[in-house]
Amino acid sequence: MSIFSILPLASLYLIFLLENGTADPFYQRFVTPKQKALILGNSKAAQGIIPSIIIEQLADVYQANLYNYSFTVYNSPFGPAYLESVKNKLAEYDGKRYFIITVDPWSISSDINDPNNLDKFEENDRFISDINDVSSNPNVPYLLKWFSKSYYEIILMRSKNNLSKLNEDGWFMTGENVSKNVMDHQRKLMVDYYTDYLNKYSLSELRLKYLKETIGFLKERGDVYLVRMPLHTDILKIEEQVVIDFDQKIHELSNLFDVPFFDYSKSVNVFEFKDGLHLDKKSAENFSNQLVERISRFEELKN
């Protein structure tokens, strides 16, 4: 191979190493080392739970660093692909550790016409199913196949004062606080978006089975906390139509595995949402602190 072909490849490799969470909302989760403790879920959890806050305040209870391994409703609903990715991301650890599994009706739903057909699970055709090595830096397979922008965007975004960034702890920080008018407008768009989902998705017993399998797998390795994230009443009304007895199903899993279920879905007046679904930065901090208090209280009562 000539020097003229080596130089472009070397330059591209160096560009790959520059991606720091500002050019892609998922990539950094596939370059960090295997993790001892995880947060699982979709974009509600990805944007709404800040591991660094929880790590600092629960250091006396759990020494294992917590990492946010949540993606989106399309990429990380419960199923074989997400469970396998979680297994690949999880490090061996002998100490006391914990897992926060966030749940909502979308995470156990699939194609309304055939919800239990594994072949129709959307994530089969997405990176969560395709990327097996989830801790290589750089992660060349991801960048070659799943990075949708120009590679020069990596350099450009690194030099900008970015409002969105996937942080080292896996928390995806997005945007800045916006006005009430903007939030109201974004919420209405989200209501329309998810109302349309009612015609496309319904409960998948197979996904529920994989949620159960995920809880069981992690319960063998540490403490598990089931959490339903806060959301605006307008969005909650839609979610309640997807799986009518959702709370009952999660309480049954909570009892079956003897793990707590913390339900924040009715806490609309406590938090601010960018779009009715995702917590803004201040509320993400607030919620993470509340989660710490809830876990601490549970641990105190247990002991």
Phi and psi restraints in degrees (value plus and minus 20) as a CYANA .aco file:
   2 SER   PHI     -99.8   -59.8
   2 SER   PSI     143.6   183.6
   3 ILE   PHI     -83.6   -43.6
   3 ILE   PSI     -46.1    -6.1
   4 PHE   PHI     -92.0   -52.0
   4 PHE   PSI     -43.9    -3.9
   5 SER   PHI    -112.3   -72.3
   5 SER   PSI     -46.1    -6.1
   6 ILE   PHI     -92.8   -52.8
   6 ILE   PSI     -60.9   -20.9
   7 LEU   PHI     -80.3   -40.3
   7 LEU   PSI     -65.8   -25.8
   8 PRO   PHI     -81.8   -41.8
   8 PRO   PSI     -58.7   -18.7
   9 LEU   PHI     -86.7   -46.7
   9 LEU   PSI     -60.2   -20.2
  10 ALA   PHI     -86.0   -46.0
  10 ALA   PSI     -59.8   -19.8
  11 SER   PHI     -84.4   -44.4
  11 SER   PSI     -62.0   -22.0
  12 LEU   PHI     -84.2   -44.2
  12 LEU   PSI     -60.4   -20.4
  13 TYR   PHI     -80.8   -40.8
  13 TYR   PSI     -63.4   -23.4
  14 LEU   PHI     -85.0   -45.0
  14 LEU   PSI     -58.0   -18.0
  15 ILE   PHI     -83.0   -43.0
  15 ILE   PSI     -62.2   -22.2
  16 PHE   PHI     -76.6   -36.6
  16 PHE   PSI     -59.4   -19.4
  17 LEU   PHI     -89.5   -49.5
  17 LEU   PSI     -37.5     2.5
  18 LEU   PHI    -101.3   -61.3
  18 LEU   PSI     -37.1     2.9
  19 GLU   PHI     -85.1   -45.1
  19 GLU   PSI      99.9   139.9
  20 ASN   PHI    -142.2  -102.2
  20 ASN   PSI       3.0    43.0
  21 GLY   PHI      77.7   117.7
  21 GLY   PSI     -17.3    22.7
  22 THR   PHI    -120.3   -80.3
  22 THR   PSI     -39.9     0.1
  23 ALA   PHI    -119.8   -79.8
  23 ALA   PSI     -39.8     0.2
  24 ASP   PHI    -163.1  -123.1
  24 ASP   PSI     114.0   154.0
  25 PRO   PHI    -100.1   -60.1
  25 PRO   PSI     -22.7    17.3
  26 PHE   PHI    -146.6  -106.6
  26 PHE   PSI     -48.4    -8.4
  27 TYR   PHI     -72.4   -32.4
  27 TYR   PSI     -64.3   -24.3
  28 GLN   PHI     -80.2   -40.2
  28 GLN   PSI     -44.7    -4.7
  29 ARG   PHI     -89.1   -49.1
  29 ARG   PSI     -36.6     3.4
  30 PHE   PHI    -123.1   -83.1
  30 PHE   PSI     -14.9    25.1
  31 VAL   PHI    -137.7   -97.7
  31 VAL   PSI     -38.5     1.5
  32 THR   PHI     -90.6   -50.6
  32 THR   PSI     136.4   176.4
  33 PRO   PHI     -82.8   -42.8
  33 PRO   PSI     148.4   188.4
  34 LYS   PHI     -78.2   -38.2
  34 LYS   PSI     127.5   167.5
  35 GLN   PHI    -135.8   -95.8
  35 GLN   PSI     130.3   170.3
  36 LYS   PHI    -107.2   -67.2
  36 LYS   PSI     -46.2    -6.2
  37 ALA   PHI    -163.0  -123.0
  37 ALA   PSI     121.3   161.3
  38 LEU   PHI    -152.4  -112.4
  38 LEU   PSI     131.2   171.2
  39 ILE   PHI    -126.9   -86.9
  39 ILE   PSI     108.9   148.9
  40 LEU   PHI    -136.0   -96.0
  40 LEU   PSI     131.3   171.3
  41 GLY   PHI     132.7   172.7
  41 GLY   PSI    -181.5  -141.5
  42 ASN   PHI    -127.5   -87.5
  42 ASN   PSI    -175.7  -135.7
  43 SER   PHI     -86.7   -46.7
  43 SER   PSI     -43.8    -3.8
  44 LYS   PHI     -78.4   -38.4
  44 LYS   PSI     -66.3   -26.3
  45 ALA   PHI     -94.0   -54.0
  45 ALA   PSI     -58.9   -18.9
  46 ALA   PHI     -77.3   -37.3
  46 ALA   PSI     -58.9   -18.9
  47 GLN   PHI    -116.7   -76.7
  47 GLN   PSI     -38.0     2.0
  48 GLY   PHI    -125.5   -85.5
  48 GLY   PSI     -29.7    10.3
  49 ILE   PHI    -142.2  -102.2
  49 ILE   PSI     103.4   143.4
  50 ILE   PHI    -125.5   -85.5
  50 ILE   PSI      84.5   124.5
  51 PRO   PHI     -77.0   -37.0
  51 PRO   PSI     -59.1   -19.1
  52 SER   PHI     -79.1   -39.1
  52 SER   PSI     -55.5   -15.5
  53 ILE   PHI     -86.6   -46.6
  53 ILE   PSI     -64.0   -24.0
  54 ILE   PHI     -89.6   -49.6
  54 ILE   PSI     -61.2   -21.2
  55 ILE   PHI     -77.6   -37.6
  55 ILE   PSI     -68.5   -28.5
  56 GLU   PHI     -81.3   -41.3
  56 GLU   PSI     -63.4   -23.4
  57 GLN   PHI    -104.4   -64.4
  57 GLN   PSI     -39.1     0.9
  58 LEU   PHI    -126.9   -86.9
  58 LEU   PSI      -3.2    36.8
  59 ALA   PHI     -79.1   -39.1
  59 ALA   PSI     -50.9   -10.9
  60 ASP   PHI     -95.5   -55.5
  60 ASP   PSI     -39.3     0.7
  61 VAL   PHI    -118.3   -78.3
  61 VAL   PSI     -65.7   -25.7
  62 TYR   PHI    -147.1  -107.1
  62 TYR   PSI     103.3   143.3
  63 GLN   PHI    -107.9   -67.9
  63 GLN   PSI     -36.4     3.6
  64 ALA   PHI     -94.9   -54.9
  64 ALA   PSI     108.2   148.2
  65 ASN   PHI     -85.1   -45.1
  65 ASN   PSI     117.1   157.1
  66 LEU   PHI    -113.9   -73.9
  66 LEU   PSI     118.7   158.7
  67 TYR   PHI    -150.1  -110.1
  67 TYR   PSI     116.7   156.7
  68 ASN   PHI    -106.3   -66.3
  68 ASN   PSI      85.6   125.6
  69 TYR   PHI    -129.5   -89.5
  69 TYR   PSI      24.4    64.4
  70 SER   PHI    -121.0   -81.0
  70 SER   PSI     129.9   169.9
  71 PHE   PHI    -145.6  -105.6
  71 PHE   PSI    -124.9   -84.9
  72 THR   PHI    -161.3  -121.3
  72 THR   PSI     151.5   191.5
  73 VAL   PHI     -82.0   -42.0
  73 VAL   PSI     -46.6    -6.6
  74 TYR   PHI    -103.2   -63.2
  74 TYR   PSI     -55.5   -15.5
  75 ASN   PHI    -115.8   -75.8
  75 ASN   PSI     -46.8    -6.8
  76 SER   PHI    -153.5  -113.5
  76 SER   PSI      24.2    64.2
  77 PRO   PHI     -91.3   -51.3
  77 PRO   PSI     143.4   183.4
  78 PHE   PHI     -93.3   -53.3
  78 PHE   PSI     110.1   150.1
  79 GLY   PHI     158.7   198.7
  79 GLY   PSI    -198.7  -158.7
  80 PRO   PHI     -83.7   -43.7
  80 PRO   PSI     -55.0   -15.0
  81 ALA   PHI     -87.0   -47.0
  81 ALA   PSI     -67.3   -27.3
  82 TYR   PHI     -87.2   -47.2
  82 TYR   PSI     -61.7   -21.7
  83 LEU   PHI     -81.8   -41.8
  83 LEU   PSI     -62.1   -22.1
  84 GLU   PHI     -84.8   -44.8
  84 GLU   PSI     -59.5   -19.5
  85 SER   PHI     -84.6   -44.6
  85 SER   PSI     -60.7   -20.7
  86 VAL   PHI     -80.8   -40.8
  86 VAL   PSI     -64.1   -24.1
  87 LYS   PHI     -81.6   -41.6
  87 LYS   PSI     -59.9   -19.9
  88 ASN   PHI     -88.3   -48.3
  88 ASN   PSI     -50.7   -10.7
  89 LYS   PHI    -103.2   -63.2
  89 LYS   PSI     -41.2    -1.2
  90 LEU   PHI    -100.1   -60.1
  90 LEU   PSI     109.1   149.1
  91 ALA   PHI    -108.6   -68.6
  91 ALA   PSI     135.4   175.4
  92 GLU   PHI     -90.3   -50.3
  92 GLU   PSI     120.9   160.9
  93 TYR   PHI    -181.1  -141.1
  93 TYR   PSI     112.6   152.6
  94 ASP   PHI    -117.0   -77.0
  94 ASP   PSI     -32.7     7.3
  95 GLY   PHI    -103.0   -63.0
  95 GLY   PSI    -195.6  -155.6
  96 LYS   PHI     -99.9   -59.9
  96 LYS   PSI     107.0   147.0
  97 ARG   PHI    -160.9  -120.9
  97 ARG   PSI     154.4   194.4
  98 TYR   PHI    -167.5  -127.5
  98 TYR   PSI     141.7   181.7
  99 PHE   PHI    -157.5  -117.5
  99 PHE   PSI     112.1   152.1
 100 ILE   PHI    -127.1   -87.1
 100 ILE   PSI      93.0   133.0
 101 ILE   PHI    -127.0   -87.0
 101 ILE   PSI      90.6   130.6
 102 THR   PHI    -108.6   -68.6
 102 THR   PSI     122.2   162.2
 103 VAL   PHI    -152.2  -112.2
 103 VAL   PSI     127.4   167.4
 104 ASP   PHI    -177.1  -137.1
 104 ASP   PSI     148.2   188.2
 105 PRO   PHI     -78.7   -38.7
 105 PRO   PSI     -53.1   -13.1
 106 TRP   PHI     -85.8   -45.8
 106 TRP   PSI     -50.7   -10.7
 107 SER   PHI     -92.2   -52.2
 107 SER   PSI     -32.8     7.2
 108 ILE   PHI    -142.9  -102.9
 108 ILE   PSI       8.7    48.7
 109 SER   PHI    -139.5   -99.5
 109 SER   PSI     138.0   178.0
 110 SER   PHI    -172.0  -132.0
 110 SER   PSI    -190.7  -150.7
 111 ASP   PHI     -64.9   -24.9
 111 ASP   PSI     100.3   140.3
 112 ILE   PHI     -79.6   -39.6
 112 ILE   PSI     -46.2    -6.2
 113 ASN   PHI    -103.7   -63.7
 113 ASN   PSI     -41.0    -1.0
 114 ASP   PHI    -178.5  -138.5
 114 ASP   PSI      43.1    83.1
 115 PRO   PHI     -86.8   -46.8
 115 PRO   PSI     -37.5     2.5
 116 ASN   PHI    -126.0   -86.0
 116 ASN   PSI      -3.5    36.5
 117 ASN   PHI    -111.5   -71.5
 117 ASN   PSI      86.9   126.9
 118 LEU   PHI     -77.0   -37.0
 118 LEU   PSI     -52.8   -12.8
 119 ASP   PHI     -87.5   -47.5
 119 ASP   PSI     -38.5     1.5
 120 LYS   PHI    -117.6   -77.6
 120 LYS   PSI     -16.4    23.6
 121 PHE   PHI     -85.4   -45.4
 121 PHE   PSI     104.7   144.7
 122 GLU   PHI     -79.3   -39.3
 122 GLU   PSI     -55.8   -15.8
 123 GLU   PHI     -88.6   -48.6
 123 GLU   PSI     -31.4     8.6
 124 ASN   PHI     -77.8   -37.8
 124 ASN   PSI     -50.0   -10.0
 125 ASP   PHI    -124.2   -84.2
 125 ASP   PSI       1.1    41.1
 126 ARG   PHI    -143.9  -103.9
 126 ARG   PSI     154.7   194.7
 127 PHE   PHI     -84.0   -44.0
 127 PHE   PSI     -48.1    -8.1
 128 ILE   PHI     -82.4   -42.4
 128 ILE   PSI     -48.9    -8.9
 129 SER   PHI    -108.2   -68.2
 129 SER   PSI     -47.7    -7.7
 130 ASP   PHI    -106.9   -66.9
 130 ASP   PSI     -55.4   -15.4
 131 ILE   PHI    -111.1   -71.1
 131 ILE   PSI      89.6   129.6
 132 ASN   PHI    -111.5   -71.5
 132 ASN   PSI     -55.1   -15.1
 133 ASP   PHI    -108.5   -68.5
 133 ASP   PSI      86.2   126.2
 134 VAL   PHI    -126.8   -86.8
 134 VAL   PSI       0.1    40.1
 135 SER   PHI    -168.7  -128.7
 135 SER   PSI      20.1    60.1
 136 SER   PHI    -131.5   -91.5
 136 SER   PSI     115.9   155.9
 137 ASN   PHI    -146.3  -106.3
 137 ASN   PSI      93.4   133.4
 138 PRO   PHI     -96.8   -56.8
 138 PRO   PSI     139.5   179.5
 139 ASN   PHI    -117.9   -77.9
 139 ASN   PSI      68.7   108.7
 140 VAL   PHI     -82.4   -42.4
 140 VAL   PSI     -63.2   -23.2
 141 PRO   PHI     -77.4   -37.4
 141 PRO   PSI     -60.3   -20.3
 142 TYR   PHI     -85.2   -45.2
 142 TYR   PSI     -67.7   -27.7
 143 LEU   PHI     -86.5   -46.5
 143 LEU   PSI     -53.9   -13.9
 144 LEU   PHI     -94.7   -54.7
 144 LEU   PSI     -54.1   -14.1
 145 LYS   PHI    -125.1   -85.1
 145 LYS   PSI     -52.3   -12.3
 146 TRP   PHI    -137.4   -97.4
 146 TRP   PSI     -27.9    12.1
 147 PHE   PHI     -99.4   -59.4
 147 PHE   PSI      93.3   133.3
 148 SER   PHI    -108.1   -68.1
 148 SER   PSI     -30.8     9.2
 149 LYS   PHI    -120.2   -80.2
 149 LYS   PSI     156.9   196.9
 150 SER   PHI     -87.4   -47.4
 150 SER   PSI     123.8   163.8
 151 TYR   PHI     -84.7   -44.7
 151 TYR   PSI     -43.9    -3.9
 152 TYR   PHI     -87.4   -47.4
 152 TYR   PSI     -39.1     0.9
 153 GLU   PHI     -83.0   -43.0
 153 GLU   PSI     -48.2    -8.2
 154 ILE   PHI     -80.0   -40.0
 154 ILE   PSI     -64.2   -24.2
 155 ILE   PHI     -89.3   -49.3
 155 ILE   PSI     -64.3   -24.3
 156 LEU   PHI     -83.5   -43.5
 156 LEU   PSI     -65.5   -25.5
 157 MET   PHI     -89.3   -49.3
 157 MET   PSI     -51.5   -11.5
 158 ARG   PHI     -86.6   -46.6
 158 ARG   PSI     -50.5   -10.5
 159 SER   PHI    -107.3   -67.3
 159 SER   PSI     -29.7    10.3
 160 LYS   PHI    -109.3   -69.3
 160 LYS   PSI     142.2   182.2
 161 ASN   PHI    -107.1   -67.1
 161 ASN   PSI      67.5   107.5
 162 ASN   PHI     -98.5   -58.5
 162 ASN   PSI     120.7   160.7
 163 LEU   PHI    -110.5   -70.5
 163 LEU   PSI     -37.3     2.7
 164 SER   PHI    -141.2  -101.2
 164 SER   PSI     115.5   155.5
 165 LYS   PHI    -179.2  -139.2
 165 LYS   PSI     118.2   158.2
 166 LEU   PHI    -107.6   -67.6
 166 LEU   PSI      89.5   129.5
 167 ASN   PHI     -97.8   -57.8
 167 ASN   PSI     149.8   189.8
 168 GLU   PHI     -82.9   -42.9
 168 GLU   PSI     -44.7    -4.7
 169 ASP   PHI    -110.6   -70.6
 169 ASP   PSI     -15.1    24.9
 170 GLY   PHI      72.2   112.2
 170 GLY   PSI     -24.5    15.5
 171 TRP   PHI     -97.3   -57.3
 171 TRP   PSI     108.5   148.5
 172 PHE   PHI    -115.6   -75.6
 172 PHE   PSI      84.9   124.9
 173 MET   PHI    -108.2   -68.2
 173 MET   PSI     104.4   144.4
 174 THR   PHI    -146.2  -106.2
 174 THR   PSI     112.3   152.3
 175 GLY   PHI      40.7    80.7
 175 GLY   PSI    -188.6  -148.6
 176 GLU   PHI    -145.4  -105.4
 176 GLU   PSI     148.8   188.8
 177 ASN   PHI     -82.4   -42.4
 177 ASN   PSI     116.4   156.4
 178 VAL   PHI    -138.8   -98.8
 178 VAL   PSI     151.6   191.6
 179 SER   PHI     -91.7   -51.7
 179 SER   PSI     142.7   182.7
 180 LYS   PHI     -81.9   -41.9
 180 LYS   PSI     -56.8   -16.8
 181 ASN   PHI     -82.1   -42.1
 181 ASN   PSI     -62.3   -22.3
 182 VAL   PHI     -86.5   -46.5
 182 VAL   PSI     -62.5   -22.5
 183 MET   PHI     -82.0   -42.0
 183 MET   PSI     -62.7   -22.7
 184 ASP   PHI     -82.1   -42.1
 184 ASP   PSI     -61.7   -21.7
 185 HIS   PHI     -84.9   -44.9
 185 HIS   PSI     -65.4   -25.4
 186 GLN   PHI     -83.8   -43.8
 186 GLN   PSI     -55.8   -15.8
 187 ARG   PHI     -86.4   -46.4
 187 ARG   PSI     -60.7   -20.7
 188 LYS   PHI     -83.1   -43.1
 188 LYS   PSI     -59.3   -19.3
 189 LEU   PHI     -83.1   -43.1
 189 LEU   PSI     -61.5   -21.5
 190 MET   PHI     -87.4   -47.4
 190 MET   PSI     -56.5   -16.5
 191 VAL   PHI     -80.9   -40.9
 191 VAL   PSI     -65.6   -25.6
 192 ASP   PHI     -82.6   -42.6
 192 ASP   PSI     -61.1   -21.1
 193 TYR   PHI     -81.7   -41.7
 193 TYR   PSI     -68.4   -28.4
 194 TYR   PHI     -99.7   -59.7
 194 TYR   PSI     -45.8    -5.8
 195 THR   PHI     -82.1   -42.1
 195 THR   PSI     -59.4   -19.4
 196 ASP   PHI     -83.5   -43.5
 196 ASP   PSI     -51.6   -11.6
 197 TYR   PHI     -82.1   -42.1
 197 TYR   PSI     -47.9    -7.9
 198 LEU   PHI     -80.7   -40.7
 198 LEU   PSI     -44.1    -4.1
 199 ASN   PHI    -108.0   -68.0
 199 ASN   PSI     -22.8    17.2
 200 LYS   PHI    -139.7   -99.7
 200 LYS   PSI     -43.4    -3.4
 201 TYR   PHI    -149.4  -109.4
 201 TYR   PSI     128.1   168.1
 202 SER   PHI    -169.3  -129.3
 202 SER   PSI     151.0   191.0
 203 LEU   PHI     -75.0   -35.0
 203 LEU   PSI     114.0   154.0
 204 SER   PHI    -132.1   -92.1
 204 SER   PSI      91.6   131.6
 205 GLU   PHI     -82.0   -42.0
 205 GLU   PSI     -49.0    -9.0
 206 LEU   PHI     -89.2   -49.2
 206 LEU   PSI     -60.1   -20.1
 207 ARG   PHI     -85.7   -45.7
 207 ARG   PSI     -59.1   -19.1
 208 LEU   PHI     -80.2   -40.2
 208 LEU   PSI     -59.3   -19.3
 209 LYS   PHI     -81.4   -41.4
 209 LYS   PSI     -60.6   -20.6
 210 TYR   PHI     -92.8   -52.8
 210 TYR   PSI     -51.8   -11.8
 211 LEU   PHI     -80.8   -40.8
 211 LEU   PSI     -65.7   -25.7
 212 LYS   PHI     -78.9   -38.9
 212 LYS   PSI     -63.1   -23.1
 213 GLU   PHI     -85.8   -45.8
 213 GLU   PSI     -57.9   -17.9
 214 THR   PHI     -84.2   -44.2
 214 THR   PSI     -65.2   -25.2
 215 ILE   PHI     -80.0   -40.0
 215 ILE   PSI     -66.7   -26.7
 216 GLY   PHI     -81.6   -41.6
 216 GLY   PSI     -62.5   -22.5
 217 PHE   PHI     -81.8   -41.8
 217 PHE   PSI     -65.4   -25.4
 218 LEU   PHI     -96.5   -56.5
 218 LEU   PSI     -52.2   -12.2
 219 LYS   PHI     -82.3   -42.3
 219 LYS   PSI     -50.1   -10.1
 220 GLU   PHI     -91.0   -51.0
 220 GLU   PSI     -33.0     7.0
 221 ARG   PHI    -138.4   -98.4
 221 ARG   PSI     -25.8    14.2
 222 GLY   PHI     154.0   194.0
 222 GLY   PSI    -191.8  -151.8
 223 ASP   PHI    -100.5   -60.5
 223 ASP   PSI     119.4   159.4
 224 VAL   PHI    -137.4   -97.4
 224 VAL   PSI     114.8   154.8
 225 TYR   PHI    -142.8  -102.8
 225 TYR   PSI     102.4   142.4
 226 LEU   PHI    -109.4   -69.4
 226 LEU   PSI     112.8   152.8
 227 VAL   PHI    -156.0  -116.0
 227 VAL   PSI     112.0   152.0
 228 ARG   PHI    -125.2   -85.2
 228 ARG   PSI     102.7   142.7
 229 MET   PHI     -89.8   -49.8
 229 MET   PSI     134.9   174.9
 230 PRO   PHI     -85.7   -45.7
 230 PRO   PSI     132.2   172.2
 231 LEU   PHI    -180.7  -140.7
 231 LEU   PSI     139.6   179.6
 232 HIS   PHI     -88.7   -48.7
 232 HIS   PSI     129.3   169.3
 233 THR   PHI     -74.8   -34.8
 233 THR   PSI     -57.8   -17.8
 234 ASP   PHI     -80.8   -40.8
 234 ASP   PSI     -57.4   -17.4
 235 ILE   PHI     -99.5   -59.5
 235 ILE   PSI     -57.0   -17.0
 236 LEU   PHI     -79.0   -39.0
 236 LEU   PSI     -60.6   -20.6
 237 LYS   PHI     -79.0   -39.0
 237 LYS   PSI     -54.6   -14.6
 238 ILE   PHI     -92.8   -52.8
 238 ILE   PSI     -65.8   -25.8
 239 GLU   PHI     -79.3   -39.3
 239 GLU   PSI     -55.6   -15.6
 240 GLU   PHI     -87.2   -47.2
 240 GLU   PSI     -35.8     4.2
 241 GLN   PHI    -109.3   -69.3
 241 GLN   PSI     -37.2     2.8
 242 VAL   PHI     -93.7   -53.7
 242 VAL   PSI     -73.9   -33.9
 243 VAL   PHI    -149.1  -109.1
 243 VAL   PSI      80.3   120.3
 244 ILE   PHI     -80.4   -40.4
 244 ILE   PSI     -59.3   -19.3
 245 ASP   PHI    -124.2   -84.2
 245 ASP   PSI      15.3    55.3
 246 PHE   PHI     -77.3   -37.3
 246 PHE   PSI     -69.3   -29.3
 247 ASP   PHI     -77.9   -37.9
 247 ASP   PSI     -60.9   -20.9
 248 GLN   PHI     -82.4   -42.4
 248 GLN   PSI     -62.0   -22.0
 249 LYS   PHI     -83.9   -43.9
 249 LYS   PSI     -60.4   -20.4
 250 ILE   PHI     -91.6   -51.6
 250 ILE   PSI     -57.9   -17.9
 251 HIS   PHI     -82.7   -42.7
 251 HIS   PSI     -56.1   -16.1
 252 GLU   PHI     -84.0   -44.0
 252 GLU   PSI     -61.6   -21.6
 253 LEU   PHI     -85.9   -45.9
 253 LEU   PSI     -59.3   -19.3
 254 SER   PHI     -79.3   -39.3
 254 SER   PSI     -64.0   -24.0
 255 ASN   PHI     -91.1   -51.1
 255 ASN   PSI     -59.9   -19.9
 256 LEU   PHI     -80.9   -40.9
 256 LEU   PSI     -63.1   -23.1
 257 PHE   PHI    -118.7   -78.7
 257 PHE   PSI     -20.8    19.2
 258 ASP   PHI      35.5    75.5
 258 ASP   PSI      32.1    72.1
 259 VAL   PHI    -146.0  -106.0
 259 VAL   PSI     127.8   167.8
 260 PRO   PHI     -93.4   -53.4
 260 PRO   PSI     132.1   172.1
 261 PHE   PHI    -142.9  -102.9
 261 PHE   PSI      95.1   135.1
 262 PHE   PHI    -122.4   -82.4
 262 PHE   PSI      93.6   133.6
 263 ASP   PHI    -125.6   -85.6
 263 ASP   PSI      92.3   132.3
 264 TYR   PHI    -128.7   -88.7
 264 TYR   PSI      -5.9    34.1
 265 SER   PHI     -87.7   -47.7
 265 SER   PSI     -38.5     1.5
 266 LYS   PHI    -121.5   -81.5
 266 LYS   PSI      -6.0    34.0
 267 SER   PHI    -114.5   -74.5
 267 SER   PSI      18.3    58.3
 268 VAL   PHI     -81.8   -41.8
 268 VAL   PSI     -53.7   -13.7
 269 ASN   PHI    -100.4   -60.4
 269 ASN   PSI     -26.6    13.4
 270 VAL   PHI    -113.1   -73.1
 270 VAL   PSI     -43.9    -3.9
 271 PHE   PHI    -146.1  -106.1
 271 PHE   PSI     139.9   179.9
 272 GLU   PHI    -129.3   -89.3
 272 GLU   PSI     119.5   159.5
 273 PHE   PHI    -138.5   -98.5
 273 PHE   PSI     118.6   158.6
 274 LYS   PHI     -87.7   -47.7
 274 LYS   PSI     -49.3    -9.3
 275 ASP   PHI    -168.3  -128.3
 275 ASP   PSI      -2.4    37.6
 276 GLY   PHI      70.2   110.2
 276 GLY   PSI     -35.2     4.8
 277 LEU   PHI    -140.3  -100.3
 277 LEU   PSI     -63.1   -23.1
 278 HIS   PHI    -124.8   -84.8
 278 HIS   PSI     111.3   151.3
 279 LEU   PHI     -87.3   -47.3
 279 LEU   PSI     122.9   162.9
 280 ASP   PHI     -95.6   -55.6
 280 ASP   PSI     154.3   194.3
 281 LYS   PHI     -78.7   -38.7
 281 LYS   PSI     -66.7   -26.7
 282 LYS   PHI     -82.9   -42.9
 282 LYS   PSI     -60.9   -20.9
 283 SER   PHI     -91.3   -51.3
 283 SER   PSI     -51.4   -11.4
 284 ALA   PHI     -82.7   -42.7
 284 ALA   PSI     -60.6   -20.6
 285 GLU   PHI     -84.8   -44.8
 285 GLU   PSI     -64.6   -24.6
 286 ASN   PHI     -81.1   -41.1
 286 ASN   PSI     -67.5   -27.5
 287 PHE   PHI     -84.1   -44.1
 287 PHE   PSI     -62.0   -22.0
 288 SER   PHI     -80.7   -40.7
 288 SER   PSI     -59.1   -19.1
 289 ASN   PHI     -86.7   -46.7
 289 ASN   PSI     -60.3   -20.3
 290 GLN   PHI     -85.1   -45.1
 290 GLN   PSI     -57.5   -17.5
 291 LEU   PHI     -84.3   -44.3
 291 LEU   PSI     -59.1   -19.1
 292 VAL   PHI     -79.1   -39.1
 292 VAL   PSI     -67.3   -27.3
 293 GLU   PHI     -80.2   -40.2
 293 GLU   PSI     -61.7   -21.7
 294 ARG   PHI     -86.9   -46.9
 294 ARG   PSI     -63.9   -23.9
 295 ILE   PHI     -85.9   -45.9
 295 ILE   PSI     -62.4   -22.4
 296 SER   PHI     -81.3   -41.3
 296 SER   PSI     -63.6   -23.6
 297 ARG   PHI     -82.8   -42.8
 297 ARG   PSI     -62.4   -22.4
 298 PHE   PHI     -83.5   -43.5
 298 PHE   PSI     -63.1   -23.1
 299 GLU   PHI     -84.7   -44.7
 299 GLU   PSI     -58.5   -18.5
 300 GLU   PHI     -84.2   -44.2
 300 GLU   PSI     -62.2   -22.2
 301 LEU   PHI     -88.5   -48.5
 301 LEU   PSI     -55.5   -15.5
 302 LYS   PHI     -87.8   -47.8
 302 LYS   PSI     -53.9   -13.9
